Amino acid sequence: MARRTRRVQSAIVCLTAVVVLIFQGTEIAHAQSGRPDTRNMTCSQAQALVKQRGSVVLTTGPNTFDKFVADARYCLPQSNSVRAKFAPTKDDPKCPVGNRCFQNRDRR
């Protein structure tokens, strides 16, 4: 009986270690993605980042991300139009961070 108890305890310890490693790996992978998170910036900081880089992919939520562009130059040759794109920031839940590329279906 004591041998069985030790096996169960050993299995629980191993399982716990695996679960911890999985969660740490997920957090490390997210941190290593290097993708800036709009929720950690003010609206003006996010806007400045898009303006500075011209085109950037930003994390916008726990499991979401989007591409933002400064202007239509960053959409060519697929598109030459932009529309405002909003994202949550520290100080504004609907900050106009930048633009998204837009293709008018009539002009294809």
Sequence and secondary structure as in RCSB ss.txt:
>XXXX:A:sequence
MARRTRRVQSAIVCLTAVVVLIFQGTEIAHAQSGRPDTRNMTCSQAQALVKQRGSVVLTTGPNTFDKFVADARYC
LPQSNSVRAKFAPTKDDPKCPVGNRCFQNRDRR
>XXXX:A:secstr
 HHHHHHHHHHHHHHHHHHHHHHHHHHHHHHHT   BGGGS HHHHHHHHHHHSEEEEEEETTEEEEEESSGGGG
TTT SEEEEEEE  SS TTEEEEEEEE  GGG 
